[in-house]
Amino acid sequence: MALLALLGGCALHEEGQQPATMPATGAFTIFLQPLPQEAHPLTFTISSISANRADGSKVPLPLSQHLFTGAELLARQKRLTTTVLPPGRYEGLQIEISEATLQSDEGRMALLAPQEGLTINQPFTINADRAETLFLSLASERLISRGVIFTPTFSLWQPERLLSSRKGFASDKAGLTIFDKRSMQAVGAISAGGPPAGLALDQGRGWLYVALPSYNLVNVLEVGSGEILGQIRLRFGDEPGELALSASGRTLACLNRGSSSVSIIDTASLYERNRIKLASEPSWLFMGRAPDRAYVTEAGTGTLSLLDLEHGRILATTELEEPPVQGAISNDGSSLYLVSDYSGNLLVVDATSLAVRKRIFTGGDARALRHDPASGLIYVALKSAEIAVVDPGALMLIDSFKLPGPVRCLTIDHEENMLFALADRGGLLWKVDLVSKRRRGEVELAGSGHSVVVMGQR
């Protein structure tokens, strides 16, 4: 997967502006695949992992954890490391195991750990402008020899190509985690040189827009290959955050927290054709049903504004008693749904006049929401880690279910009728069946996430 590197041919420069530069780094990620059933009674400690360079030197890798329990990892993939390696050719990995135990009917028994490091031969190359992802698997055969010796065999392999229709992307502090939305396993990672923020997915074109606040950039990726297609360089200090794409895919709106503005970008030319200045720092941005309309919230002042993207102006503004943090629009475009992290109400607002029509109690302060155009229901992520299900037609809360922690971003896959919930903390992404309300898997990210999109989302 290509790094999100600078492509000068599609960048927009301002006179006197110092162009942002991204560091030339070789990003490297290793995932430990789910352990085999035979590892269920085992617990072992990996004291260290090193990458073996072609010249014979070893580069120590930071580990996300050291203790591995078979019973907990039979169906769970683990991110072992996400780091930066010096560019060059590598021959494989060296793994040091310091302890191992076996749970039996008589209790837990200590095993003899391998006295020497385990060498896994799998050549790979780290380039300064690319990211490398590898997968580590534990074989099921001969895990224990002579009844007391732990003799694991690991294999290392590169990711196989995944159909674009099964891909999902989550932005985290290290870059983008690419995952299989069906199996809920990570299949790759892309380093951005800095934490990415908002994502916008053009499913028709197969394009992914990625906001990079640290570099005042929006990059465009091809979903199938991960290659960079182009780049929009914004003004110094813009710090782009949330992104919203028109239904036609022709206009991309970019919320700039640093400059309190919204950039209006033509996606055919990747050129910022206009921008709208706001009175205070914006918090959320979403499109209206008309291709030239968008809505922006300013949580600090409780302001909601209707934007005219065609002419680059604000059409209407109102100040709400309950400062909105996220919003969505109804199927017919007549109503807006807004939630606040200071109120247990979901606001139903007229999309034209911006007047509050109704307040629907959700049960607690909110962090995020998602409107499902297929069912008409609204899913509200509460600070209590509950997901409240609201029927706006009946003007009432009709259901709720609990997740392991609070959520900051939601999206819905219409192909499987699944909800994808990005944890506010802990670096986890959960998949939930919207019929049974049961979790169907999770993906481990490289730290706290910001946004998630999936092919087939509503």
NUBAPA-929561 format. One record per residue: residue number from 1; x, y, z of N, C-alpha, C in turn. Coordinates in steps of 0.1 Angstrom, whole numbers. Each point is the difference from the previous one (the first is absolute). Last residue first. Example, Ala and Ser with C-alpha at 12.3 -4.5 7.8 and 13.67 -1.06 7.14 Angstrom:
2
REC num   npx   npy   npz  capx  capy  capz   cpx   cpy   cpz
REC   2   128   -22    71     9    11     0    -8    11     8
REC   1     3   -57    -1    -9    12     0     9    12     0
END
This chain:
458
REC num   npx   npy   npz  capx  capy  capz   cpx   cpy   cpz
REC 458  -246    28    39   -12     8    -3     4    15     3
REC 457    35   -42   -15    -6     7    11   -12     9    -5
REC 456    32   -29   -25   -13    -5     2    -7     8    12
REC 455    51     0     3    -7    -2   -13   -13    -6     3
REC 454    21    28    39     1   -13    -6    -7     1   -14
REC 453    24    33    43    -9    -1   -12     2   -14    -5
REC 452    14    34    47    -1   -13    -7   -10     1   -12
REC 451    33    33    39   -11    -2   -10     0   -14    -6
REC 450    29    13    38    -8    13    -3   -12    -3    -8
REC 449    34   -30    38    -5     3   -14    -7    13    -1
REC 448    41   -21    34   -13     5    -1    -4     4   -14
REC 447    39   -36     3    -4    11     9   -14     5    -3
REC 446    14   -31   -31    13     5     5    -3    12     9
REC 445   -36   -41    -8     6    11    -7    13     4     7
REC 444   -34   -46    -3     8     8     8     8    10    -8
REC 443   -50   -26    -6    13     3    -6     8     9    10
REC 442   -45   -37     4     6    13     2    14     0    -7
REC 441   -54   -28     2    15     1    -2     5    13     4
REC 440   -46   -12     2     4   -10    -9    15     1    -3
REC 439   -41    15    39    12     3    -6     5   -12    -8
REC 438   -53    11    10    12    -7     5    12     4    -8
REC 437   -49    11    -6     8     9     8    12    -6     7
REC 436   -34   -17   -34     2    -6    13     6     9    10
REC 435    -8    18   -43   -12    -7     3     1    -6    14
REC 434    36    24   -20   -11     9     3   -13    -7     3
REC 433    53   -13     7   -11    -4    -8   -12     8     4
REC 432    53    15     4   -12    -4     7   -11    -4    -9
REC 431    57    11     7   -10    -3   -10   -12    -6     8
REC 430    45    33    15    -9   -11     2   -10    -1   -12
REC 429    53    20    14   -12     2    -9    -9   -12     1
REC 428    43    26    31    -8   -11    -4   -11     4    -9
REC 427    35    25    30     4    -4   -13    -7   -13    -5
REC 426    -2    29    43     4   -14     0     3    -5   -14
REC 425   -37    40     9    14    -3     6     3   -15    -2
REC 424   -39    17   -20     6    13     3    14    -2     6
REC 423   -23   -36   -35     2     4    14     6    13     2
REC 422   -30   -17   -42    14     3     3     1     5    14
REC 421   -36   -32   -31     1    10    11    15     2     4
REC 420   -37   -21   -40    14     1     4     2    11    10
REC 419   -43   -33   -18     4    13     5    15    -1     4
REC 418   -33   -29   -37     9     0    12     3    14     3
REC 417   -24   -26   -38    -8     7    11     8     0    13
REC 416    15   -15   -45    -2   -10    11    -9     6    11
REC 415     7    26   -39     1   -13    -5    -2   -11    10
REC 414     3    48     9   -14    -5    -4     1   -14    -5
REC 413    30    28    37     2    -7   -12   -14    -6    -4
REC 412    15    44    32    -8   -12    -2     3    -6   -14
REC 411    25    34    42    -5    -1   -14    -7   -14    -1
REC 410    23    38    40    -8   -11    -4    -2     0   -15
REC 409    32    22    45    -4     0   -14    -7   -13    -3
REC 408    16    10    44     1    13    -5    -4     1   -15
REC 407    -9   -31    49     2     0   -14     1    14    -5
REC 406     5   -30    51    -6    11    -8     6     0   -15
REC 405     1   -48    24     4    13     4    -7    11    -9
REC 404   -10   -48    -2    10     0    11     4    14     4
REC 403   -50    -5   -18    13    -4    -6    11     1    11
REC 402   -58    -5    -3    12     4     6    12    -5    -7
REC 401   -54    15   -13     9   -11     3    13     5     4
REC 400   -57    14   -10    14     4     2     8   -13     3
REC 399   -53    23   -19     9   -11     4    14     6     4
REC 398   -38    28   -13    -7   -13    -1     9   -12     5
REC 397   -10    57     3    10   -10     2    -7   -13     0
REC 396   -24    42   -25     3    -6    13    12   -10    -1
REC 395   -30    24   -35     5    10    10     3    -6    13
REC 394   -15   -20   -43    -8    -2    12     4    10    11
REC 393    23     0   -40   -14     1    -4    -9    -1    12
REC 392    47    -4     4    -4    14    -1   -15     1    -5
REC 391    28   -38    28    -9     1   -11    -5    14    -2
REC 390    46   -23    25   -11    10     0    -8    -1   -13
REC 389    39   -26    34    -6    -1   -13   -13     8     0
REC 388    51    -1    28   -15     2     1    -6    -1   -14
REC 387    46   -19    26    -5     4   -13   -15     1     1
REC 386    40     2    40   -12    -6    -6    -2     6   -14
REC 385    35    13    32     3   -12    -8   -12    -7    -6
REC 384     2    43    25    -1   -12     9     4   -13    -7
REC 383    -4    43   -22    12     0     8     1   -13     9
REC 382   -28    -3   -46    -1     8    12    14    -1     8
REC 381   -21    -5   -53    10    -5     9     1     9    12
REC 380   -41   -11   -37     7    10     7    10    -6    10
REC 379   -32   -10   -47     8    -6    10     9    10     6
REC 378   -49    -2   -30    12     7     4     7    -7    11
REC 377   -37   -15   -42     4     1    14    12     8     1
REC 376   -22   -14   -42    -4    13     6     4     2    14
REC 375     9   -37   -33   -10    -2    11    -6    13     5
REC 374    33     2   -35    -8   -12    -3   -12    -1    10
REC 373    35    34     5   -10     3   -10    -9   -12    -4
REC 372    27    13    45     0   -11    -9   -11     3   -10
REC 371    33    31    33   -13    -2    -5     0   -11   -10
REC 370    33    15    44    -1    -5   -14   -14    -2    -3
REC 369    35    26    41   -13    -6    -5     2    -5   -15
REC 368    29    16    51    -1    -1   -15   -14    -5    -4
REC 367    12    12    46    13     2    -7    -1     0   -15
REC 366   -36    11    46     4    -7   -12    14     3    -5
REC 365   -33    -3    49     8     9    -9     6    -8   -11
REC 364   -45   -21    20    13     5     5     7     9   -10
REC 363   -45   -20    -5     5    -7    11    14     4     6
REC 362   -31    17   -37     8   -12    -4     5    -8    12
REC 361   -43    37   -16     9    -4    10     7   -13    -3
REC 360   -19    40   -32    -3   -14     3    11    -4    10
REC 359   -24    47   -22    11    -5     8    -4   -14     4
REC 358   -16    37   -43    -2   -10    11    13    -3     8
REC 357    -3    36   -33   -13    -5    -1    -4    -9    12
REC 356    36    43   -13    -1   -13     7   -15    -4     0
REC 355    24    31   -38    -7     1    12    -2   -14     6
REC 354    21    15   -43     9    -4    11    -7     2    14
REC 353   -16     5   -48     0    11     9     9    -2    12
REC 352    -1   -34   -34     1    13    -7     1    12    10
REC 351    -4   -47    14    12     1    -9     1    14    -6
REC 350   -22   -14    48    -5     3   -13    13     3    -9
REC 349     3   -31    44     1    13    -4    -5     2   -15
REC 348     4   -33    48    -6    -1   -14    -2    15    -5
REC 347    32   -24    41    -7    11    -5    -5    -4   -14
REC 346    13   -29    46     2     1   -15    -9    11    -5
REC 345    18    -6    53   -10     1   -10     6    -1   -14
REC 344    21     1    45    -5   -13    -3   -11     1   -11
REC 343    45    33    11   -14    -1     1    -4   -15    -4
REC 342    44    21    -4    -5     6    13   -15    -3     2
REC 341    25   -12   -40     7    -8    11    -3     7    14
REC 340   -31    -3   -47     9     9     8     6    -9    11
REC 339   -27    -5   -53     2    -4    14    10     9     7
REC 338   -37    -1   -46    12     5     7     1    -5    14
REC 337   -27    -3   -52     1    -6    13    13     4     6
REC 336   -35    21   -40    13    -3     5    -1    -6    13
REC 335   -36     5   -45     3     1    14    15    -3     3
REC 334   -22    -1   -44    -7    11     7     4     2    14
REC 333    14   -33   -36     8    12     1    -7    11     7
REC 332   -11   -49    -7    -6    10    -9     6    14     0
REC 331    17   -36    27    -1    -5   -13    -5    10   -10
REC 330    23    20    44   -10   -10    -3     0    -4   -14
REC 329    45    17    27   -12     5    -7   -10   -11    -3
REC 328    41    12    40    -3    -7   -12   -13     5    -6
REC 327    43    11    40   -13     1    -6    -1    -8   -12
REC 326    31    15    49    -1    -7   -13   -14     1    -5
REC 325    13    25    38    14    -5    -3     0    -8   -13
REC 324   -31    44    25     0   -13    -7    15    -4    -3
REC 323   -25    30    41    10     0   -10     2   -13    -8
REC 322   -43    22    24     8   -12     2    10    -1   -11
REC 321   -29    37    -1     3    -1    14     9   -12     4
REC 320     3    26   -48    -8   -10     7     3     0    14
REC 319     2    35   -45     7    -4    12    -9    -9     9
REC 318     5    12   -56    -8     1    12     8    -5    12
REC 317     1    17   -57     7    -4    12    -9     1    12
REC 316     3     0   -60    -7     1    12     8    -5    12
REC 315    18     4   -44   -13     4    -3    -8     3    12
REC 314    54     3   -16    -9    -5    11   -14     5    -3
REC 313    40    -9   -39    -6     9    10    -8    -7    10
REC 312    22   -12   -46     9     2    11    -5    10    10
REC 311   -21   -19   -42     4    14     1    10     3    11
REC 310   -16   -45    -7     2     5   -14     5    14     0
REC 309   -12   -23    41    13    -4    -5     3     6   -14
REC 308   -30    14    43    -2    -1   -14    14    -3    -6
REC 307   -20   -10    52     9     5    -9    -4    -1   -15
REC 306   -19     3    55    -3    -6   -13     9     7   -10
REC 305     5    -7    56    -1     9   -12    -3    -9   -12
REC 304     2     3    59    -3    -9   -11    -2     9   -13
REC 303    22     4    55    -5     6   -13    -1   -11   -10
REC 302    18     4    48   -13    -6    -2    -7     4   -13
REC 301    46    10    18   -11    10     1   -14    -5    -2
REC 300    38   -30     0     4    10    10   -11    11     2
REC 299    -3   -34   -35    -4    -5    14     3    11    10
REC 298   -12     1   -52    11     6     8    -3    -2    15
REC 297   -15   -22   -53    -3     3    14    13     6     7
REC 296   -23    -6   -53    11    -1     8    -4     5    14
REC 295   -20   -19   -52    -2     6    13    12    -2     9
REC 294   -15     3   -57     6    -7    11    -3     7    13
REC 293   -12    -1   -58    -3     4    13     7    -9    10
REC 292    -3    -4   -49     7    13     3    -3     5    14
REC 291   -20   -40   -20    14    -1    -2     8    12     4
REC 290   -47   -16    23     4     7   -12    15     0    -1
REC 289   -16   -19    38    -5    -8   -11     3     6   -13
REC 288    33    12    40   -14     0    -2    -4    -9   -11
REC 287    46    -5    31    -6     4   -12   -15     1     1
REC 286    38     7    41    -7   -11    -8    -8     7   -11
REC 285    38     9    45    -4     4   -14    -8   -12    -6
REC 284    22    21    51    -5   -11    -8    -5     6   -13
REC 283    23    28    33     2   -14     6    -5   -11    -9
REC 282    22    56    -2   -11   -10    -3     3   -14     6
REC 281    15    52    16     5   -13    -4   -12   -10    -3
REC 280   -13    51    -7     8    -7    11     4   -13    -5
REC 279   -22    31   -29     2     9    11     9    -6    11
REC 278     4   -13   -54   -10    -1    11     4     9    12
REC 277     8    -4   -58     6     3    13   -11    -1    11
REC 276     8   -24   -50    -9     7     8     6     2    14
REC 275    18   -11   -55     0    -3    15   -10     9     7
REC 274    16   -21   -54    -6    10     9     2    -4    14
REC 273    18   -26   -36    -6    11    -8    -6    11     8
REC 272    39   -40     2    -8     7     9    -6    12    -7
REC 271    16   -47   -23     4    14     2   -10     6    10
REC 270     4   -44   -26     7     0    13     4    14     3
REC 269   -26   -15   -39    13     7    -1     8    -1    13
REC 268   -42   -21    -2     5    -3   -13    14     6    -2
REC 267   -27     7    39     7   -12     0     6    -4   -13
REC 266    -9    48    27    -5    -7   -12     8   -13    -2
REC 265   -11    29    47    10    -6    -9    -7    -7   -12
REC 264    -4    36    44    -9    -6   -10     9    -4   -11
REC 263     7    12    56     5     0   -14    -9    -7    -9
REC 262    -6    26    49    -4   -11    -8     6     1   -14
REC 261    14    22    53    -5     1   -14    -4   -13    -6
REC 260    28    16    41   -14     2     1    -7     3   -13
REC 259    47   -13    10    -3    14    -6   -15     3     1
REC 258    18   -42    17    11    10     3    -4    14    -4
REC 257   -28   -39    -9    -1     5    14    10    11     2
REC 256   -25   -18   -45    13     4     5    -1     6    14
REC 255   -29   -34   -37    -1     9    12    14     2     6
REC 254   -20   -13   -51    10    -3    10    -1    10    11
REC 253   -28   -23   -46     0    11    10    10    -4    11
REC 252    -9   -14   -54     5    -4    13     1    12     9
REC 251   -25   -16   -50     4    11    10     4    -7    13
REC 250   -15   -26   -38     7    11    -6     5    11     9
REC 249   -28   -42     7    15    -2     1     8    12    -6
REC 248   -50    -8     8     6    -2   -14    15    -3     0
REC 247   -23    10    41    -5   -13    -5     5    -3   -14
REC 246    30    30    32   -13     1    -5    -4   -13    -6
REC 245    34     5    41     0    -1   -14   -15     1    -5
REC 244    34    14    45   -13    -4    -4    -1     0   -15
REC 243    37     1    47    -3     1   -15   -14    -5    -3
REC 242    34    20    46   -11    -9    -6    -2     3   -15
REC 241    40    22    17    -4   -11     9   -11    -9    -7
REC 240    45    39    -9   -13    -7    -5    -4   -12     9
REC 239    33    43     3    -2   -12     8   -13    -7    -3
REC 238    23    45   -14   -14    -5    -1    -3   -12     9
REC 237    44    25    -7    -9     2    12   -14    -5    -1
REC 236    25    11   -45     7    -2    13    -9     3    11
REC 235   -24   -15   -45     8    11     5     7    -4    14
REC 234   -11   -40   -35    -7    12     5     9    10     5
REC 233     3   -42   -37     7     7    11    -8    12     4
REC 232   -11   -49   -24    -4    14     1     7     6    12
REC 231     7   -45   -36     1     6    13    -4    14    -1
REC 230     1   -54   -26     2    15     0    -1     5    14
REC 229     2   -47   -11    -5     5   -13     2    15    -1
REC 228    23   -44    29    -4    14     0    -4     4   -14
REC 227    -5   -51    18    10     9    -6    -6    14     1
REC 226   -20   -43    13     5     8    11    10    11    -6
REC 225   -29   -35   -23    14    -2     1     6     8    12
REC 224   -48    -1    -8     5   -13    -3    15    -2     2
REC 223   -22    43     7    -4   -10    10     6   -13    -3
REC 222    21    48   -11    -8   -10    -8    -3   -12    10
REC 221     9    52    17     5   -13    -2    -9    -8    -9
REC 220    14    54    16   -10    -8    -7     6   -14    -3
REC 219     8    44    37     5    -9   -10   -11    -9    -5
REC 218     8    50    26   -10   -10    -2     5    -9   -12
REC 217    24    38    38    -2    -7   -13   -12    -9     1
REC 216    29    27    33   -10     8    -7    -2    -6   -14
REC 215    26   -19    37     7     4   -12    -9     9    -9
REC 214   -13   -20    43    13     5     3     7     6   -13
REC 213   -45   -21    -2     1    13     7    14     6     1
REC 212   -24   -34   -34    12     0     8     2    13     6
REC 211   -41   -32   -26     4    13     5    13    -2     9
REC 210   -23   -30   -43     6     0    14     5    14     4
REC 209   -33   -30   -39     6    12     4     4     0    14
REC 208   -10   -38   -41     0     3    14     7    13     3
REC 207   -25   -30   -44    10    10     5    -3     2    15
REC 206   -24   -25   -38    10    -7     8    11     8     5
REC 205   -42    12   -25    14     1    -6    10    -9     6
REC 204   -44     0    17    -2    -1   -14    14     0    -7
REC 203    -4     7    47    -1   -14    -4    -2    -2   -15
REC 202    21    37    34    -7     0   -12     0   -14    -6
REC 201     9    23    52     2   -12   -10   -10     3   -12
REC 200    28    26    44   -11     1    -9     2   -10   -11
REC 199    21    15    53     1    -8   -12   -13     3    -8
REC 198    31    26    43   -12    -4    -7     3    -8   -13
REC 197    42     5    27   -13     3     7   -12    -5    -8
REC 196    57   -12     7   -11     4    -9   -12     3     8
REC 195    54     1    16   -14    -5     2   -10     5   -10
REC 194    51    -4   -15    -7     7    11   -14    -5     1
REC 193    29   -19   -31    10     9     4    -6     9    12
REC 192   -22   -38   -22    -3    14    -6    11    10     4
REC 191    -7   -58    -7     5    11     8    -2    13    -7
REC 190   -27   -49    -3     7    11    -7     4    11     9
REC 189   -15   -57     0     1    13     7     7    10    -9
REC 188   -28   -53     0    10     9    -4     0    13     8
REC 187   -31   -36     6     7    -6   -12    12     9    -5
REC 186   -35   -13    47     8    10    -7     8    -7   -12
REC 185   -47   -18    19    14    -1     2     7    11    -8
REC 184   -49   -15     2     5     9    10    14    -3     4
REC 183   -30   -20   -35     8    -8    10     4     8    12
REC 182   -24    23   -35    -8   -13     3     7    -8    11
REC 181    18    42   -18   -12     2     8    -8   -12     3
REC 180    53    10    -6   -10    -8    -7   -13     1     8
REC 179    41    38     1    -6   -12     6   -10    -6   -10
REC 178    42    40     9    -8    -6   -10    -5   -13     5
REC 177    20    47    23    -1   -14     1   -10    -5   -10
REC 176    32    47     4   -13    -7    -4     2   -15     3
REC 175    28    36    28    -3     1   -15   -13    -6    -2
REC 174    20     7    44    12    -3    -8    -3     1   -15
REC 173   -33     8    34    11    10     3    12    -3    -9
REC 172   -47   -15   -20     5     0    14    12     8     1
REC 171   -45   -14   -36    12     9     3     3    -1    15
REC 170   -24   -37   -35    -1     7    13    12     9     1
REC 169   -29   -31   -40    12     8     4    -3     7    13
REC 168   -17   -46   -34    -3    11     9    13     7     4
REC 167   -19   -39   -40    10     8     7    -7    10     9
REC 166   -17   -33   -34     1    -5    14     8     9     9
REC 165    -6     6   -48   -13     1     6     0    -5    14
REC 164    39    -1   -27    -3    13     4   -13     1     7
REC 163    30   -45     0    -9     7    -9    -4    14     6
REC 162    48   -21    12   -14    -1     4    -9     7   -10
REC 161    53   -25     3    -9    11    -6   -15    -3     4
REC 160    40   -17    32    -5    -3   -13   -10    11    -5
REC 159    44     4    35   -14     0    -2    -4    -4   -14
REC 158    46   -20    23    -5    13    -5   -15     0    -3
REC 157    30   -31    36    -4     1   -13    -6    14    -3
REC 156    27   -39    36    -2    14    -2    -4     2   -15
REC 155     1   -40    43     2     3   -14    -4    15    -2
REC 154    15   -37    44    -7    12    -6     3     1   -15
REC 153     1   -38    43     4     3   -13    -8    11    -6
REC 152    14   -22    53    -9     7   -10     7     1   -13
REC 151     6   -27    46     7     0   -13    -9     6   -11
REC 150     7   -11    57    -8     8    -9     8     2   -13
REC 149     2   -40    38     7    10    -7    -9     7   -10
REC 148   -12   -38    29     4    11     9     7    11    -8
REC 147   -17   -43   -18    -9     3    11     3    12     8
REC 146    22   -17   -41     4    -8    12    -9     4    12
REC 145    -7    35   -35     8   -12    -3     4    -6    14
REC 144   -39    37   -24     7    -5    12     7   -13    -3
REC 143   -21    23   -34     1    11     9     8    -4    12
REC 142   -13   -23   -45    12    -1     9     2    12     8
REC 141   -35    10   -37     7   -12     2    12     2    10
REC 140   -30    35   -17    -6    -8    10     8   -13     3
REC 139    18    51   -16    -4   -13    -5    -6    -8    11
REC 138     2    55    -5     6   -11     8    -6   -13    -5
REC 137     9    51   -24    -9   -11     3     7   -10     8
REC 136     3    55   -19     7   -11     7   -10   -10     4
REC 135     5    42   -39    -9    -7     9     8   -12     6
REC 134    10    53   -23     2   -14     0    -9    -7    10
REC 133    10    50   -30    -8    -7    10     2   -15    -1
REC 132    22    53   -16     0   -15    -1    -8    -6    12
REC 131     6    50   -31    -3    -7    13    -1   -15    -2
REC 130    27    44   -27   -10   -11     0    -2    -5    14
REC 129    35    31   -17   -13     6    -4   -11   -10    -1
REC 128    46   -10    13    -3    13     7   -14     6    -4
REC 127    11   -54     1     3    12    -8    -4    13     7
REC 126    11   -56    11    -6    13     5     5    11    -9
REC 125    -6   -56    -6     7    12    -3    -7    12     6
REC 124     5   -58     7    -9    11    -3     9    13    -1
REC 123     1   -60     8     6    13    -5   -11    11    -2
REC 122     2   -43    32   -10     5   -10     6    14    -4
REC 121    10   -41    39     6     5   -12   -11     4   -10
REC 120     8    -6    55   -10    -1   -10     5     6   -13
REC 119    21   -19    50     2     8   -12   -11    -4   -10
REC 118     7    -2    57    -6    -6   -12     2     9   -12
REC 117    32    -5    46   -10     8    -7    -5    -8   -12
REC 116    18   -27    42     5     9   -10   -11     7    -7
REC 115    -9   -31    34    12     7     5     5    10    -9
REC 114   -52   -16     7    11    -2    -9    12     8     5
REC 113   -34   -15    37    -1     8   -11    12    -2    -9
REC 112   -27   -32    36    13     5    -4    -1     8   -13
REC 111   -41    -5    36     6    -7   -11    14     6    -2
REC 110   -39    -4    42    10     8    -7     7    -9   -11
REC 109   -52    -4    21    13    -6     0    10     9    -8
REC 108   -52     1    26     9     6    -9    14    -5     2
REC 107   -42   -32    13     4    14     2     9     5   -10
REC 106   -21   -44     0     7     1    13     3    14     3
REC 105   -20   -10   -41    -9    -4    10     6     1    14
REC 104    23    31   -35    -5   -13    -1   -10    -3    11
REC 103    30    42   -28   -11    -3    10    -5   -14    -3
REC 102    50    24    -9   -11    -8    -5   -10    -2    11
REC 101    43    38   -14    -7    -9    10   -11    -7    -7
REC 100    50    32    -8   -12    -7    -6    -6    -9    11
REC  99    41    43   -11    -7    -9     8   -12    -6    -7
REC  98    33    27   -22     7    -2    13    -7   -10     9
REC  97     9    13   -55   -10    -4     9     6    -4    13
REC  96    13    29   -48     5    -6    12   -12    -3     9
REC  95    10     8   -56    -9     1    11     6    -7    12
REC  94    12    23   -51     5    -8    10    -9     2    13
REC  93    -6     7   -58    -1     4    14     8   -10     9
REC  92     9    15   -55   -11    -6     8     0     5    14
REC  91    28    15   -37    -1   -14    -3   -11    -7     8
REC  90    10    52   -22    -1    -7    12    -2   -15    -4
REC  89    16    51   -23    -5   -13    -2     2    -8    14
REC  88    -8    55    -5    10   -10    -4    -7   -14    -1
REC  87    -8    51    29    -2    -6   -14    11   -10    -3
REC  86   -16     9    51     9     6   -10    -2    -7   -14
REC  85   -42     2    34    13    -7    -2     9     8   -10
REC  84   -46     7    35     7     4   -11    14    -7    -1
REC  83   -51   -16    22    12     8     3     6     5   -13
REC  82   -38   -33    27    -1    10   -11    12    10     3
REC  81   -16   -53    18     8    12     0    -4     8   -12
REC  80   -26   -38    15    12    -2     8     8    13     1
REC  79   -53   -12    -7    10     8    -6    12     0     9
REC  78   -39   -39    -5     6    10     8    10     8    -8
REC  77   -48   -34    -5    12     5    -6     6    11     9
REC  76   -36   -42    11     3    14     1    14     3    -6
REC  75   -24   -42    11    -7     6   -11     3    15    -1
REC  74    23   -28    32    -4   -10   -10    -7     6   -12
REC  73    20    19    43     4     4   -14    -4   -10   -10
REC  72    -6    -3    49    -6    13    -4     3     4   -14
REC  71    15   -41    20   -14     0     1    -6    13    -4
REC  70    48    -6     2    -6    -7   -11   -16     1     0
REC  69    36    37    19    -8   -11     5    -8    -7   -11
REC  68    46    34     8   -10    -5    -9    -7   -12     6
REC  67    35    46    13    -6   -13     4   -12    -3    -9
REC  66    26    40    -7     9   -11     1    -6   -14     3
REC  65   -14    50   -28    -2    -8    12    10   -11     0
REC  64     3    34   -32   -12     5     7    -3    -7    12
REC  63    50     7   -21   -11    -9     1   -12     6     7
REC  62    47    17   -30    -8     1    12   -12    -9    -1
REC  61    48   -11   -23   -13     5    -3    -8     2    13
REC  60    56    -3   -18   -11    -4    10   -13     7    -4
REC  59    41   -15   -33    -7    12     5   -11    -4     9
REC  58    50   -22   -20   -14    -2     5    -6    14     5
REC  57    42   -20   -37    -4     7    12   -15    -2     3
REC  56    23   -18   -39     2    -8    12    -4     8    13
REC  55    -5    14   -48    14     0     4     3    -7    13
REC  54   -45     4   -18     8    -8    -9    15     0     3
REC  53   -36     7    39     4     7   -12     9    -9    -8
REC  52   -40    -9    38    13    -4    -5     4     6   -13
REC  51   -34    12    44     0    -1   -15    14    -3    -4
REC  50   -24   -12    49     9     9    -7    -2    -3   -15
REC  49   -24    -7    53     0    -3   -15     9    10    -6
REC  48   -11   -21    54     4    10   -10    -1    -5   -14
REC  47   -19   -21    40     8    10     7     5    11   -10
REC  46   -43   -35     4    10     4   -10     8    12     6
REC  45   -30   -41    23     5    13     0    10     2   -11
REC  44   -46   -35    10    15     2    -2     3    15     0
REC  43   -40   -42    10     3    14     2    15     1    -2
REC  42   -42   -40   -13    14     6     2     0    15     3
REC  41   -38   -33   -11     5    -1    14    14     7     3
REC  40   -21     1   -45   -10     5    10     6    -1    14
REC  39    18   -12   -46     7     9     9    -9     4    12
REC  38   -14   -28   -37     9    -7     8     7     9    11
REC  37   -29    17   -34    -7    -6    11     9    -7    10
REC  36    22    40   -29    -7   -13    -3    -7    -5    12
REC  35     8    54    -7     8   -13     4    -9   -12    -4
REC  34    -1    50   -24    -7    -8    10     8   -13     2
REC  33    31    37   -19   -13    -6    -5    -6    -8    12
REC  32    33    44     0     0   -14     4   -14    -6    -3
REC  31    27    43   -23   -11    -5     7     2   -14     3
REC  30    32    46   -13    -1   -15     1   -13    -3     8
REC  29    26    45   -29   -11    -5     9     0   -16     0
REC  28    29    49   -17     0   -14     1   -10    -5    11
REC  27    21    46   -33    -9    -5    10    -1   -15     0
REC  26    37    37   -15    -5   -13    -4    -9    -6    11
REC  25    13    54   -16     1   -11    10    -5   -13    -6
REC  24    10    56    -9     1   -13    -7     3   -11    10
REC  23   -29    46    10    12    -7     1     1   -12    -8
REC  22   -28    44   -14    -1   -12     8    13    -7     1
REC  21   -16    54    -9     8   -12    -4    -2   -11     9
REC  20   -25    50   -17     3   -10    10     8   -12    -6
REC  19     3    53   -17    -7   -13    -2     4   -10    11
REC  18    -5    54     2    11   -10     1    -7   -14    -2
REC  17   -17    49   -19    -3   -11     9    12   -10    -1
REC  16    -6    40   -27     6     3    13    -2   -12     9
REC  15   -34     1   -38    12     8     0     5     3    14
REC  14   -27   -45   -11    -3    14     3    13     8    -1
REC  13   -17   -50   -22     9     8     7    -6    14     2
REC  12   -16   -53   -11    -4    14    -1     9     8     8
REC  11     6   -51   -25     0     8    12    -4    14    -3
REC  10     9   -40   -28   -14     2     3    -1     9    12
REC   9    43   -13   -18    -8     3   -11   -14     3     2
REC   8    33   -15    34     0    15    -4    -9     3   -11
REC   7     1   -37    38    -1    -1   -15    -1    14    -5
REC   6    15   -28    49    -3    12    -7     0    -2   -15
REC   5   -12   -41    34    11     9    -3    -4    12    -8
REC   4   -18   -43    28    -7    12    -5    11    11    -1
REC   3    12   -53    -8    -1    11    10    -8    11    -5
REC   2    -8   -49   -20     8    12    -1    -2     9    12
REC   1    -3   -55    -3    -8    12     0     9    12     0
END
